[in-house]
């Protein structure tokens, strides 16, 4: 009996490799998104600290130049927080794209795996039929030989 061979096995290996590569890209995008999220949270925290500093000194006598400096600090922290929030949104969008690509690669691989499973099942059924035919032929030839000897 011959062995089952899946003619698209090479393509299946390529699809598996593509899925692994997309998984690595997705992992990189996840790490990047996590780093951007931490940076954005830190920026928001720094903005809050700068605003708190302004509110704490609101009732204290402070030189005019100091108010200007505090205002510039708050403005810089606000801009930094906005830029970091934008970077986070971009990283999340890139992660979503990578997730879609990964899901597409996984689906393409699963299609070939299911095809291989169906073909293997069909091959098993056909192989069983061939074996039965061979056994039937052997049995028939033995019965004919026994009938000819008698």
Secondary structure as UniProt FT lines:
FT   TURN            7..8
FT   HELIX           9..56
FT   HELIX           64..149
//
